[in-house]
Amino acid sequence: MILILLLCLTFLPSIVICSRPEVTLSEELSTVRQGRGSDLPLCPDQLSDGTRYCSCPLVDDTCASGFPLLDPVFNDAQNPKTDDEKALLAAQALIGSNPALAIVNASVNENVIGLNVIDFSTGCHLLGSEGFDYSAGVVFSTGDAKRAQSYTNGPTDPPTSNVGRVQNSDPDIVDSQDCTSLQFTIVASDTQRITAEYTFLSDEYPEFVGNIYDDKFKFLINNQADPSSQMNLASLQGVDDVSVNTVNYKDFPALFQHCSPFTNFDGNTKSLLAQSYDLVQGESYDVKLVICDVIDTLYDSTVVIKGGSFGQCSEDGPPEIFCPDSAQICPANGVPSVSAQGNCGPVDTVRTDSNGDGPFSPGTYQIAFETVDGLASCSYELTVVEEAPVVADVQLSGVNAPNKAIPGENVTVSFFAVDDCCTQGNTGVVDWGDGTTDEFSFGGSSVRFEFSHAYDGSVTTPRIEIRVEDCGGKTSVVLVDVDVVCTGSLAANLQAIAPAAQTSQFGTSVVGGLVIANDVVCGLMWAFDWGDGTPGFSGDESANPAPVIVPSDTHVYADCGNYTVTGTLTDKTGLRSFSLQGWVDIVGCETPTPAPTAPPTAPPTAPPTAPPTAPPTAPPTEPPTESPTPTPSECPETDSDEEDTTDSDSDEEDTTDSDNDEEDATDSESDDEEKEENSDSDSEKSDCDSDEDGGGSRRRRGSRRRQ
């Protein structure tokens, strides 16, 4: 018996595409933008000590106190609080010990997991460092609020913590998802002006600045007697709310800090003051603090309100104005804004330099601001550079690594196109390398594009070219090489197994089989050739077949000899094939003629020849010799010759009739007996007493021969 096995090996990895990039993109785009220089703001000098990213301290060996502590009452596992009780504890932490404000009707929406109270004065944390000095902080998050306790994360940690959250939206934020909100009512015991101090942090920074994923925070308040009087206190000069797109490295760069990618939040604002609001004694006010993801639920954002800061403020003292150390823009961009704050919230500012609002020619400019009351001023150096557009985070799906495309199946390429210098008029094209293209256009924000294409296999090594051009004619190109093949494992190891190695006796049924280890993604075909010119066997398997396929058949060779057997595997595209040969020796045919021919020849020849030869010879010879010759007149020789001739003819007929051999032998014995009688009779009588007796004797003999 012969068994033939086939075996070969390739790999089938895969690439997964995501609707939004993970940490790797944050690092990539951050690197791109940091490489441009000062378009990402520098950290304040007193916080840049070489071991920190923009005052985002990391927990390491130099920080022995560890993480900040969760509020023990809010997080008491032994005596768990209801959602309303947690809402009241959070509202009380905001107001602190202010006796002029009373809280009633506190509640939190279904995402209570996004609300917590943390003591940032303990442990190593950004909000406990100089410039923030938060002790207790009330945390609102689009993820798990406890995540704000540890500021750092690992390179593989997810940017989103949605476990235990309810997907929802809020009517006060357009396109919102994954919202956490705290609502309560306060009653003022006297007339006062209030504000609050807070910090906005987000993992959307910096790569999604200017994008549609504009996570937002709102601090809403209104007099119950006039709901239409609602105001958002989380706003700055010229913007209505605080979000990823309003406070960042482009807009209000002096209020923004960019952190290491290995933090839970890759950027944050400095500590900001809410707009001030006047309360009237004895009246009730509804307060709503809400933070939401926008468009999707990926990449968490958080706001922390300084404990005890929600309360009365005083206008005493000069305002503080914040300018960046330096800034970089494109020719068509506007001048980055600055911000000023007094004791009761933001203060408006004005430009005092004479450089205008742009567009600017490339170069360096000195920009100056001051507060509207003239009590504070600042300036910074502005560099104008014409930057080329950027294509970042190119990903392929529908391929097997490294970039192996399957004919007839879609290949999808996705990427970000970003242009900091042109807000409109930017174009791009994806050239698939086989004569097919896709065109697109984009503005200044980072937009993710996705295009799909199926190769027909006519071009086996196409190069995908992604080319972008901005409104100023600056271009960037990214190239991606692709191989169009049917990937997967074709297995091959040819092996013969028989009673004596690869030798089989003539006439023995030989088994030929293919044991195919296979993960060919587009299907395969197989064929087996016995090597003697007779048809072999073949077949095919549909795409993604079983790991092991075992087709086989049997065959009997017509002659001895050495035969080469061949097994062949081909993927269904016809672009790949594999074959391997083996041999089988058929033996046992050394005397081919005598053995097979002797048995059928002997039986038909001997039996029919011997019996008919002896009997017909004696009868025609003996009678003429022993009987006396009759006289011509009484026993005519003519009659005797005729009768003997007839008897001879009968003998010949009986001789050729093999079926009557036994009967002929019996007749021959009777004839002999009759001859003896006739001989005795002839000796007593005359040779021919009468014609009648002689004729009767011949007739009896002839008659018995015919019977």
MIKOLKE-837443 format. One line per field, with one value per residue (C-alpha): z, x, y; residue number from 0; residue in three letters. Coordinates in steps of 0.001 Angstrom, whole numbers. Example, Ala and Ser with C-alpha at 12.3 -4.5 7.8 and 13.67 -1.06 7.14 Angstrom:
<nodes>
up: 7800|7140
east: 12300|13670
north: -4500|-1060
pos: 0|1
code: ALA|SER
</nodes>
This chain:
<nodes>
up: 0|-869|981|-409|1753|676|2919|2572|4829|4739|7300|7693|10007|9868|10407|12263|11386|14036|13570|15733|16336|19582|21536|18617|16671|19643|19736|15966|15481|18625|17256|13921|15551|18172|15389|13962|17018|19045|17639|20807|23694|26012|29646|32171|33054|36739|35930|33282|35275|32705|34456|33689|30658|31126|34866|34409|37161|36825|39734|39997|42553|43497|44654|47782|48627|45639|44329|45751|48067|47203|49524|52196|52681|49005|48353|51551|50456|53890|53842|50143|49230|46922|43774|45329|48432|46239|44328|47579|48814|45540|45677|49284|48308|45653|48041|50993|54220|52594|55030|52571|50196|50957|48717|47937|45445|44322|41699|39257|35933|35269|34877|38541|37783|36131|39422|42384|45056|45308|47677|45338|48186|48929|46525|43300|40869|38516|40370|43667|42237|42230|40089|40872|44595|44579|47826|47441|43840|42429|39320|36343|33582|30359|31665|35170|37447|39579|36624|37380|40631|38786|36213|34398|32151|30244|26513|25920|28298|26523|26245|27182|30304|29447|31784|33806|31865|30222|26709|26777|25518|26980|25424|26355|24247|20538|19261|22818|24067|27261|29487|33235|34869|38402|39093|42297|43538|45716|47771|48595|52140|50956|47706|46372|43271|42771|40600|40651|39778|37453|35092|31851|30830|27771|25990|22735|22931|20789|17654|17587|18013|15388|14711|15099|18305|20367|23950|25988|29537|30562|33880|33613|36067|35988|38325|38889|38490|34963|33275|30119|32073|31918|31453|30801|33252|31605|28846|27800|25847|22375|23011|24531|26212|27220|24948|23020|20152|22185|24591|23022|21599|18762|20600|24033|24014|27235|28999|27597|28665|26554|28477|27823|25761|28718|30878|31168|29619|26953|27598|29948|30613|33366|36358|35031|36706|35706|34672|37696|38410|40763|43218|44828|48479|49078|45478|44196|41372|39348|38719|36158|35622|32559|30530|27369|24616|21225|18170|19709|23101|22575|24343|27762|28917|32520|34421|38035|40080|42995|46274|48093|45135|44214|46166|46755|45087|45396|42632|44840|43317|39748|37074|35795|32069|30402|27235|25746|25752|21981|19259|15667|13003|9274|7071|6917|10615|13122|16074|19058|21826|25367|28511|31675|34938|37946|41282|39878|36536|33064|32110|28516|26700|23627|21120|21482|18745|15164|13201|12246|12128|9086|6787|7523|5422|6794|9481|13160|14828|18339|19616|22631|24727|27769|29849|28993|32243|31376|34675|33165|29892|28221|24882|23015|19835|16923|14156|10817|8849|5782|6635|4253|4878|6843|6116|9318|10776|7496|8112|5766|6332|4198|3797|5352|6775|5328|3066|1101|-811|-2087|-5673|-5821|-2151|-874|474|2685|3337|6038|7148|8672|6480|8454|7345|9915|7289|5078|6422|2948|-591|341|-2014|-2148|-4256|-3513|-6475|-6109|-8480|-11099|-12885|-10338|-8175|-5481|-4909|-1755|-216|3356|5531|8216|10872|11162|9227|8857|5358|4295|777|-515|-3708|-5057|-7191|-10106|-9972|-13246|-11269|-8652|-6927|-6933|-4922|-3195|-3305|-1005|-2205|-571|-1655|349|-768|-1028|-3294|-577|-1027|946|-307|1503|-354|627|-1260|-1690|-3018|-4656|-3814|-2448|949|3336|3812|1037|2814|1271|2427|6|1759|564|2936|1671|2965|1816|1761|-1615|-3254|-4028|-5657|-9102|-8973|-5541|-5111|-4367|-2277|-3195|-843|-143|3466|3044|5947|4651|5551|2057|2274|-1344|-1754|-3449|-6052|-5996|-8526|-8274|-11172|-10915|-13404|-15834|-18202|-16620|-15196|-11605|-9282|-8540|-6582|-4903|-1565|-973|653|4264|4273|7147|8547|7177|3887|3005|-577|-1753|-4348|-5273|-8405|-9874|-12220|-15466|-15506|-13326|-13250|-11422|-11539|-10537|-8721|-8503|-6182|-7041|-5052|-6702|-5150|-6980|-8337|-10257|-9022|-6713|-7135|-5478|-6580|-5219|-6626|-5224|-6675|-6361|-7604|-8838|-8758|-9289|-13117|-13879|-16085|-17713|-20516|-19122|-15909|-17318|-20698|-19772|-17804|-20500|-23441|-22156|-21307|-24730|-26797|-25226|-24624|-28147|-30015|-28398|-28497|-32180|-33623|-32720|-33454|-37065|-38204|-37465|-38922|-42533|-42669|-41106|-43094|-46570|-45226|-43285|-45561|-48710|-52024|-53497|-57069|-59379|-60236|-56781|-54578|-56708|-55544|-56513|-53969|-51250|-51964|-51862|-48560|-47089|-48333|-46647|-43434|-43711|-44189|-41131|-39182|-40259|-39253|-35927|-35471|-35931|-33580|-30228|-28366|-29555|-28743|-26177|-28493|-31308|-29065|-28168|-31844|-32587|-30024|-31523|-35007|-33799|-32367|-35573|-37584|-35578|-36214|-39877|-40024|-38386|-40663|-43753|-42834|-42578|-45648|-49075|-49635|-50850|-50355|-51578|-52414|-49758|-46828|-47805|-48307|-45001|-43133|-44585|-43887|-40197|-39706|-41517|-39621|-36206|-37160|-37911|-34611
east: 0|1299|289|1315|1340|1685|2921|4020|3844|2937|1386|-2060|-1933|-4420|-4794|-7780|-8999|-10676|-13095|-10807|-7091|-5614|-2568|-187|-1875|-1713|2038|2409|493|1983|5439|4546|3303|6010|8550|7247|8433|6395|2942|2596|2979|5916|5378|5673|9354|8865|7195|9659|12284|13193|11246|7721|5604|4031|3482|1874|3787|4066|3911|7402|10068|10559|6945|6543|2995|1368|-2109|-4528|-7166|-10792|-13229|-13972|-17628|-18524|-16729|-17698|-18098|-19343|-22165|-22834|-24690|-27664|-27305|-29158|-26973|-23862|-25282|-25823|-22289|-20810|-22812|-21756|-18091|-18452|-19847|-17732|-18458|-20267|-23151|-24838|-25861|-28295|-28569|-31825|-32936|-29519|-29530|-27178|-28097|-27768|-23999|-23167|-19929|-18745|-19034|-16671|-14866|-11045|-8533|-5752|-3699|-2503|-293|1410|-956|-1077|-4000|-2166|926|1859|-442|-3479|-3358|-6604|-7423|-10827|-11990|-15369|-14761|-17144|-16078|-17300|-15661|-14998|-14333|-11967|-9593|-8700|-7161|-4174|-2944|-625|-1414|629|1300|-1286|-3973|-7202|-8151|-11745|-13337|-16937|-17436|-20610|-21720|-25093|-25010|-27038|-27176|-27966|-30263|-27885|-24965|-25472|-24464|-23645|-23077|-21862|-22852|-22486|-24480|-25101|-28149|-29082|-30912|-29345|-31020|-29035|-29419|-28042|-27203|-23778|-21658|-20419|-17880|-16013|-12534|-12109|-9770|-10772|-8770|-9157|-7589|-8832|-5840|-3894|-4733|-8480|-8234|-10433|-12241|-15881|-15028|-15382|-15994|-17648|-18241|-21051|-21738|-25395|-27371|-30718|-33187|-36135|-38425|-37044|-35773|-34926|-32220|-29962|-26239|-23195|-20504|-17865|-16947|-14078|-13744|-15124|-16228|-19442|-18156|-15013|-14188|-11417|-11838|-11974|-9038|-6025|-2563|-3992|-6610|-5788|-2423|-1427|-4271|-3375|-841|150|1118|2855|878|1257|-1211|-4928|-5419|-2975|-3708|-5544|-6334|-4778|-6999|-9813|-12404|-16053|-17899|-19355|-23082|-25187|-27550|-30474|-31259|-34039|-34373|-33784|-31405|-31085|-27502|-26466|-22899|-22600|-19760|-20239|-18389|-19394|-20181|-18768|-17906|-14162|-11397|-12572|-12770|-12992|-13564|-12493|-14044|-11960|-13634|-15158|-14598|-18286|-19211|-18861|-16044|-14617|-13439|-10608|-7118|-5773|-6496|-3900|-3199|-1820|322|2169|5947|5785|3457|3644|977|440|171|-3631|-4189|-5340|-3318|-3637|-5774|-4679|-6768|-7068|-8791|-9797|-10990|-14500|-13781|-12470|-11518|-11608|-8393|-7391|-4468|-2010|581|368|924|-2712|-4818|-3203|-2817|879|3937|6383|8543|8620|6279|5908|2310|1040|-2179|-3567|-6747|-9534|-8947|-5247|-4211|-2367|-473|1747|3459|4923|6840|4801|6466|4668|5597|3944|3603|2729|-349|100|-1085|-908|-1870|-2289|-3991|-4904|-7637|-8735|-5091|-2771|493|2700|147|-920|-4152|-6466|-7737|-11417|-11669|-11841|-8738|-9525|-7071|-7796|-5763|-5876|-5403|-4441|-3542|-2791|-2294|-5393|-8915|-10322|-9224|-7158|-7431|-6170|-6158|-5673|-3996|-4411|-1545|-3636|-5135|-7916|-8116|-10313|-10371|-11258|-11065|-10629|-10368|-7884|-9031|-7797|-10274|-10105|-10780|-11529|-11543|-11942|-10849|-10736|-7759|-8432|-4970|-3744|-1247|496|2645|687|1839|-871|-60|-1853|-1146|-2493|-2120|-3169|-4510|-979|306|2234|2081|2721|2842|2614|3347|2135|3323|851|1258|-1836|-1689|-3857|-2297|-2531|-724|-251|1268|3713|5673|5653|5982|5408|4287|3954|4525|8150|9128|7886|7558|4281|3533|2039|-1744|-1890|-4209|-2149|-3705|-2727|-3747|-3154|-3099|-3397|-2795|-4485|-5610|-5736|-8153|-9300|-9608|-7412|-7447|-5530|-4564|-2865|-1047|-308|2572|1442|-676|-3993|-6289|-5525|-7903|-8489|-10773|-11134|-12091|-14165|-12629|-11493|-11682|-11101|-7552|-6914|-8262|-7660|-8667|-7514|-8104|-6856|-5094|-3811|-840|-1048|2597|5671|8097|9104|6427|6734|3647|2936|696|-115|-1841|-2959|-4801|-7972|-6528|-3983|-1225|346|930|3036|3904|6046|6992|7572|7886|6497|8126|5727|7440|6498|6349|9732|8095|5218|4289|4298|2503|-549|-888|-244|-3447|-5914|-4032|-3617|-7248|-8828|-6005|-5369|-8878|-10340|-7211|-6468|-9870|-10825|-7367|-7087|-10628|-11049|-7726|-8424|-11924|-11239|-7933|-8767|-11905|-10293|-7234|-8994|-12069|-11609|-11964|-15364|-15869|-16734|-20085|-21328|-19739|-19195|-16256|-18028|-20802|-18321|-16244|-19267|-20421|-16939|-16692|-19950|-18732|-15540|-17526|-19566|-16396|-15109|-18404|-18304|-14689|-15503|-18474|-16779|-20071|-20584|-17074|-18317|-20996|-18479|-16184|-19073|-19967|-16361|-16423|-19687|-18158|-15214|-17579|-19575|-16391|-15503|-18967|-18722|-15265|-16548|-19518|-17344|-15151|-18150|-19925|-18791|-17391|-20662|-23701|-26116|-26213|-28884|-26834|-23721|-25734|-27521|-24258|-22977|-26263|-26270|-22743|-23444|-26714|-25045|-22403|-25032|-26831
north: 0|3478|6650|10031|13182|16822|19646|23376|26451|30142|32477|34056|37035|39671|43360|44878|48368|50553|53388|55534|55019|53807|55018|54530|57306|59647|59150|59422|62645|64089|63336|64949|68093|68293|67989|71235|73097|75501|74803|72754|75190|74989|74188|77009|77357|76639|73296|72043|70186|67549|64818|66025|66646|70056|69613|66203|64370|60618|58217|56755|55836|59485|59738|57637|58724|56958|57703|60285|58901|58338|60063|57430|58393|58606|55278|53408|49793|48719|51244|51862|55029|55388|57427|60385|60208|60288|63255|65161|64332|65597|68860|69426|68868|71580|74189|73198|75097|78065|78764|81162|78345|75535|72448|70648|67988|66686|63916|62209|60649|56923|57119|57519|55632|58843|60793|60658|62677|62414|64030|65235|66698|63155|61246|62324|63976|66912|68504|68368|70109|73775|75891|73731|72925|70977|69254|67628|67503|66514|64419|64192|61776|60180|57007|55725|58715|56626|56562|60179|58944|57450|59888|57500|54569|52028|52076|49346|50629|51606|55290|54485|53010|52230|49290|49793|52848|53435|54848|58029|61613|65019|67648|70485|69126|68435|64961|63939|60413|58786|61733|62202|64979|66240|68415|70178|73242|75924|78632|81787|83132|86482|88234|87244|86708|83161|81330|77993|76718|73708|71852|70111|67011|64795|61855|63439|65796|66535|64560|65256|69019|70650|67373|66383|64461|67617|66421|69197|70409|72777|74539|75600|77729|79520|81131|78789|81760|82328|79144|81131|82940|79865|80628|78457|79555|77291|79735|81968|85175|84512|80889|79588|76437|74589|71674|69936|72398|75618|75277|73548|74105|76240|78279|79684|77883|79648|77824|74389|71778|68802|65682|62397|59876|57504|59379|58821|62265|63469|67138|69470|73089|75063|75730|77925|80125|79898|83025|84804|84749|86884|85216|86991|86381|83860|82714|79193|78295|75107|73998|71387|70190|67898|66373|64290|62515|63912|61765|58550|57058|56600|58554|59728|63321|64515|67730|68197|71029|72170|71261|74254|76625|76897|80013|83694|85625|89153|91504|92765|92629|92994|90390|87913|87638|84490|84605|81612|81733|81438|80183|78982|79385|79037|82153|82061|81284|83842|85046|82684|84176|84925|84796|86830|85990|88006|86735|86285|84713|85549|89110|90389|91326|93389|93349|96226|95403|96726|93496|93050|89914|88282|86518|86726|86159|83585|85143|86174|88674|90154|89927|91947|91887|93677|93493|95912|97773|98114|96577|93574|92923|90305|89539|86562|85708|84408|82343|82003|78863|77371|73691|70872|68723|65499|61954|59916|56541|54664|51320|48466|45909|42991|41956|39433|40743|41870|43595|40521|41205|38479|38798|39671|40702|44271|45965|48957|51778|54332|57337|60798|63869|66983|70478|73149|75854|75613|75400|74702|73877|70797|67821|64282|61139|57440|55708|51943|51161|49361|52365|52916|56072|57639|61401|63354|66824|68035|71119|71989|69542|65969|63832|60056|58771|55207|53758|50194|48451|44875|43855|41478|39886|41391|43506|41408|44076|47343|50359|52390|56106|58554|62102|65263|68882|71937|75304|76688|73910|72053|68277|65122|61523|58191|54927|51466|48360|45490|41948|40473|36779|34030|33508|30627|27329|24812|21773|19307|16285|13382|10016|6413|3655|27|-3550|-3301|346|1703|-1718|-3478|-6870|-6954|-7145|-5481|-2497|617|3423|6977|9756|13433|14554|18326|20702|23817|27336|28796|31712|31643|27871|25289|22512|19250|16562|13163|11414|7659|7964|5219|7297|6300|9011|10005|11824|15522|17816|21197|22690|25800|28894|28481|24673|22309|22279|18782|17408|13723|12843|9369|6624|3112|1890|-1429|-1117|-3155|-4091|-4203|-1326|1834|4561|8249|9575|13320|15325|18975|21736|24999|27937|28843|32065|30001|32305|29710|26003|23363|19828|17031|13615|10148|6628|3129|-106|-2827|-6301|-9990|-10131|-12013|-14885|-13131|-15741|-19398|-18734|-17036|-18978|-22711|-23372|-22258|-24010|-27661|-28648|-28005|-29713|-33195|-34681|-34246|-35525|-38985|-40867|-40338|-41334|-45079|-46470|-45267|-46821|-50546|-51094|-50060|-52031|-55445|-56529|-56517|-58377|-61183|-61788|-64012|-62288|-63169|-64220|-61427|-62957|-63983|-61206|-58179|-56091|-52944|-53525|-54309|-51220|-48993|-50355|-50066|-46524|-45703|-47280|-45299|-42094|-42946|-43509|-40108|-38502|-40307|-39229|-35540|-35818|-35543|-35779|-39448|-40741|-43261|-44568|-44962|-47007|-49361|-49738|-50599|-53442|-54796|-54683|-56783|-59379|-59387|-59829|-62965|-64463|-63685|-65233|-68474|-68558|-68066|-70970|-73367|-72072|-71159|-67747|-66534|-68981|-66425|-62756|-62226|-63541|-61550|-58424|-58918|-59207|-55888|-54167|-55206|-53899|-50693|-50248|-50599|-48048|-45421|-46004
pos: 0|1|2|3|4|5|6|7|8|9|10|11|12|13|14|15|16|17|18|19|20|21|22|23|24|25|26|27|28|29|30|31|32|33|34|35|36|37|38|39|40|41|42|43|44|45|46|47|48|49|50|51|52|53|54|55|56|57|58|59|60|61|62|63|64|65|66|67|68|69|70|71|72|73|74|75|76|77|78|79|80|81|82|83|84|85|86|87|88|89|90|91|92|93|94|95|96|97|98|99|100|101|102|103|104|105|106|107|108|109|110|111|112|113|114|115|116|117|118|119|120|121|122|123|124|125|126|127|128|129|130|131|132|133|134|135|136|137|138|139|140|141|142|143|144|145|146|147|148|149|150|151|152|153|154|155|156|157|158|159|160|161|162|163|164|165|166|167|168|169|170|171|172|173|174|175|176|177|178|179|180|181|182|183|184|185|186|187|188|189|190|191|192|193|194|195|196|197|198|199|200|201|202|203|204|205|206|207|208|209|210|211|212|213|214|215|216|217|218|219|220|221|222|223|224|225|226|227|228|229|230|231|232|233|234|235|236|237|238|239|240|241|242|243|244|245|246|247|248|249|250|251|252|253|254|255|256|257|258|259|260|261|262|263|264|265|266|267|268|269|270|271|272|273|274|275|276|277|278|279|280|281|282|283|284|285|286|287|288|289|290|291|292|293|294|295|296|297|298|299|300|301|302|303|304|305|306|307|308|309|310|311|312|313|314|315|316|317|318|319|320|321|322|323|324|325|326|327|328|329|330|331|332|333|334|335|336|337|338|339|340|341|342|343|344|345|346|347|348|349|350|351|352|353|354|355|356|357|358|359|360|361|362|363|364|365|366|367|368|369|370|371|372|373|374|375|376|377|378|379|380|381|382|383|384|385|386|387|388|389|390|391|392|393|394|395|396|397|398|399|400|401|402|403|404|405|406|407|408|409|410|411|412|413|414|415|416|417|418|419|420|421|422|423|424|425|426|427|428|429|430|431|432|433|434|435|436|437|438|439|440|441|442|443|444|445|446|447|448|449|450|451|452|453|454|455|456|457|458|459|460|461|462|463|464|465|466|467|468|469|470|471|472|473|474|475|476|477|478|479|480|481|482|483|484|485|486|487|488|489|490|491|492|493|494|495|496|497|498|499|500|501|502|503|504|505|506|507|508|509|510|511|512|513|514|515|516|517|518|519|520|521|522|523|524|525|526|527|528|529|530|531|532|533|534|535|536|537|538|539|540|541|542|543|544|545|546|547|548|549|550|551|552|553|554|555|556|557|558|559|560|561|562|563|564|565|566|567|568|569|570|571|572|573|574|575|576|577|578|579|580|581|582|583|584|585|586|587|588|589|590|591|592|593|594|595|596|597|598|599|600|601|602|603|604|605|606|607|608|609|610|611|612|613|614|615|616|617|618|619|620|621|622|623|624|625|626|627|628|629|630|631|632|633|634|635|636|637|638|639|640|641|642|643|644|645|646|647|648|649|650|651|652|653|654|655|656|657|658|659|660|661|662|663|664|665|666|667|668|669|670|671|672|673|674|675|676|677|678|679|680|681|682|683|684|685|686|687|688|689|690|691|692|693|694|695|696|697|698|699|700|701|702|703|704|705|706
code: MET|ILE|LEU|ILE|LEU|LEU|LEU|CYS|LEU|THR|PHE|LEU|PRO|SER|ILE|VAL|ILE|CYS|SER|ARG|PRO|GLU|VAL|THR|LEU|SER|GLU|GLU|LEU|SER|THR|VAL|ARG|GLN|GLY|ARG|GLY|SER|ASP|LEU|PRO|LEU|CYS|PRO|ASP|GLN|LEU|SER|ASP|GLY|THR|ARG|TYR|CYS|SER|CYS|PRO|LEU|VAL|ASP|ASP|THR|CYS|ALA|SER|GLY|PHE|PRO|LEU|LEU|ASP|PRO|VAL|PHE|ASN|ASP|ALA|GLN|ASN|PRO|LYS|THR|ASP|ASP|GLU|LYS|ALA|LEU|LEU|ALA|ALA|GLN|ALA|LEU|ILE|GLY|SER|ASN|PRO|ALA|LEU|ALA|ILE|VAL|ASN|ALA|SER|VAL|ASN|GLU|ASN|VAL|ILE|GLY|LEU|ASN|VAL|ILE|ASP|PHE|SER|THR|GLY|CYS|HIS|LEU|LEU|GLY|SER|GLU|GLY|PHE|ASP|TYR|SER|ALA|GLY|VAL|VAL|PHE|SER|THR|GLY|ASP|ALA|LYS|ARG|ALA|GLN|SER|TYR|THR|ASN|GLY|PRO|THR|ASP|PRO|PRO|THR|SER|ASN|VAL|GLY|ARG|VAL|GLN|ASN|SER|ASP|PRO|ASP|ILE|VAL|ASP|SER|GLN|ASP|CYS|THR|SER|LEU|GLN|PHE|THR|ILE|VAL|ALA|SER|ASP|THR|GLN|ARG|ILE|THR|ALA|GLU|TYR|THR|PHE|LEU|SER|ASP|GLU|TYR|PRO|GLU|PHE|VAL|GLY|ASN|ILE|TYR|ASP|ASP|LYS|PHE|LYS|PHE|LEU|ILE|ASN|ASN|GLN|ALA|ASP|PRO|SER|SER|GLN|MET|ASN|LEU|ALA|SER|LEU|GLN|GLY|VAL|ASP|ASP|VAL|SER|VAL|ASN|THR|VAL|ASN|TYR|LYS|ASP|PHE|PRO|ALA|LEU|PHE|GLN|HIS|CYS|SER|PRO|PHE|THR|ASN|PHE|ASP|GLY|ASN|THR|LYS|SER|LEU|LEU|ALA|GLN|SER|TYR|ASP|LEU|VAL|GLN|GLY|GLU|SER|TYR|ASP|VAL|LYS|LEU|VAL|ILE|CYS|ASP|VAL|ILE|ASP|THR|LEU|TYR|ASP|SER|THR|VAL|VAL|ILE|LYS|GLY|GLY|SER|PHE|GLY|GLN|CYS|SER|GLU|ASP|GLY|PRO|PRO|GLU|ILE|PHE|CYS|PRO|ASP|SER|ALA|GLN|ILE|CYS|PRO|ALA|ASN|GLY|VAL|PRO|SER|VAL|SER|ALA|GLN|GLY|ASN|CYS|GLY|PRO|VAL|ASP|THR|VAL|ARG|THR|ASP|SER|ASN|GLY|ASP|GLY|PRO|PHE|SER|PRO|GLY|THR|TYR|GLN|ILE|ALA|PHE|GLU|THR|VAL|ASP|GLY|LEU|ALA|SER|CYS|SER|TYR|GLU|LEU|THR|VAL|VAL|GLU|GLU|ALA|PRO|VAL|VAL|ALA|ASP|VAL|GLN|LEU|SER|GLY|VAL|ASN|ALA|PRO|ASN|LYS|ALA|ILE|PRO|GLY|GLU|ASN|VAL|THR|VAL|SER|PHE|PHE|ALA|VAL|ASP|ASP|CYS|CYS|THR|GLN|GLY|ASN|THR|GLY|VAL|VAL|ASP|TRP|GLY|ASP|GLY|THR|THR|ASP|GLU|PHE|SER|PHE|GLY|GLY|SER|SER|VAL|ARG|PHE|GLU|PHE|SER|HIS|ALA|TYR|ASP|GLY|SER|VAL|THR|THR|PRO|ARG|ILE|GLU|ILE|ARG|VAL|GLU|ASP|CYS|GLY|GLY|LYS|THR|SER|VAL|VAL|LEU|VAL|ASP|VAL|ASP|VAL|VAL|CYS|THR|GLY|SER|LEU|ALA|ALA|ASN|LEU|GLN|ALA|ILE|ALA|PRO|ALA|ALA|GLN|THR|SER|GLN|PHE|GLY|THR|SER|VAL|VAL|GLY|GLY|LEU|VAL|ILE|ALA|ASN|ASP|VAL|VAL|CYS|GLY|LEU|MET|TRP|ALA|PHE|ASP|TRP|GLY|ASP|GLY|THR|PRO|GLY|PHE|SER|GLY|ASP|GLU|SER|ALA|ASN|PRO|ALA|PRO|VAL|ILE|VAL|PRO|SER|ASP|THR|HIS|VAL|TYR|ALA|ASP|CYS|GLY|ASN|TYR|THR|VAL|THR|GLY|THR|LEU|THR|ASP|LYS|THR|GLY|LEU|ARG|SER|PHE|SER|LEU|GLN|GLY|TRP|VAL|ASP|ILE|VAL|GLY|CYS|GLU|THR|PRO|THR|PRO|ALA|PRO|THR|ALA|PRO|PRO|THR|ALA|PRO|PRO|THR|ALA|PRO|PRO|THR|ALA|PRO|PRO|THR|ALA|PRO|PRO|THR|ALA|PRO|PRO|THR|GLU|PRO|PRO|THR|GLU|SER|PRO|THR|PRO|THR|PRO|SER|GLU|CYS|PRO|GLU|THR|ASP|SER|ASP|GLU|GLU|ASP|THR|THR|ASP|SER|ASP|SER|ASP|GLU|GLU|ASP|THR|THR|ASP|SER|ASP|ASN|ASP|GLU|GLU|ASP|ALA|THR|ASP|SER|GLU|SER|ASP|ASP|GLU|GLU|LYS|GLU|GLU|ASN|SER|ASP|SER|ASP|SER|GLU|LYS|SER|ASP|CYS|ASP|SER|ASP|GLU|ASP|GLY|GLY|GLY|SER|ARG|ARG|ARG|ARG|GLY|SER|ARG|ARG|ARG|GLN
</nodes>
